[in-house]
């Protein structure tokens, strides 16, 4: 049991709920719930996108992959970041100018087909669930590491806090929450990294750095460069097709601000991704083989115990636990917003309209949809635990790259 880690997680949750309540006071109309009134400034939106995008796979998974499979896994953060360059060049500004609320709106607007809209809605929900499941899994892992509680407890805590933030103020609340949580995550991954490097530097004469064994891209599959290029393509186009990322560009005032937002995001992601390889290298240095019962996904959380003395390890572990939980909260919040918007617009509202003949539902349908968006992946998460965090996120990217990416490029150009 590590009470300090539990305190850090509780503080992050309380900060999330407090900022979410501020968004509630600012939310006045339906557009505030869906697109934050289309009034989010580029820098705040970039921070929010960074908070939303840097998920469990980024905070925990990348370091674990590099530790386990070698430097060729660094193509993953490169691919994640390059996707925003593709977004900047091809779709960011035109997508904002389209006036759509969701990807389904954009698809119907450009292709004039209700069937395409329905297919887009189904894909949005499927991609969102694929991405949500690893957030719940990682939350359970982080809380178990911090407190010894069962893994389902962390998933439930995440679900409750995310729903509270989404249901209270919609996109207006989530924008403020995610912008705050990017900076929490950056500090939480950077501060322990610098401290652990300082400890290594003090002991460097007796503990030389052990870099992860280099393996040529695709060596395990025999595909060589094809494996690398296909991975980069899937990740970059997948970023462009992720519904919860794209919906953030609807919150900018105009296309020019959407482009400025994207440039800022590239810088913020680049700074963050400097640190996961540091944890992989230090992991190889202090633990060439994982201790019994330790998952590679928990390397970042366990590293302070392997490097520092008890008191310092407790403090650093608490910082990392809080940052990891911020990662799960911010990403899960964006995903729930995306899924809830589609369920409300394309499932609940048409049904209630046929049932009552009334169009004035306010945000009630959105809040009901948010319950489903939280509960379904919460139930699925334990069943897919053996698959692994990075693999599930990779599947979400693959589906997005092969569906929404071509729809957007062809729809715009």
Secondary structure, DSSP 8 states (H G I E B T S, - for coil): --HHHHHHHHHHHHHHHHHHHHHHHH--SHHHHHHGGG-B-HHHHHHHHHHHHS-HIIIIIHHHHHHHH-GGGGHHHHHHHHHHHHHHHHTHHHHHHTT-SSHHHHHHHHH--HHHHHHHHHHHHHHHHHHHHHHHHHHHHHHHHHH---HHHHHHHHHHHHHHHHHHHHHHHHHHHHHHHHHHHHHHHHHHHHHHHHHHHHTTTTS---------TTTTTT-THHHHHHHHHHHHHHHHH-HHHHHHHTTBSSHHHHHHHHHHHHHHHHHHTTTHHHHHHHHHHH-SS--TT--GGGHHHHHHHHHS-HHHHHHHHHHHHHHHHHHHHHHHHHHHHHHHHHHIIIIIHHHHHHHH-----TTHHHHHHHHHHHHHHHHHHGGGGGG-HHHHHHHHHHHHHHTHHHHHHHHH-
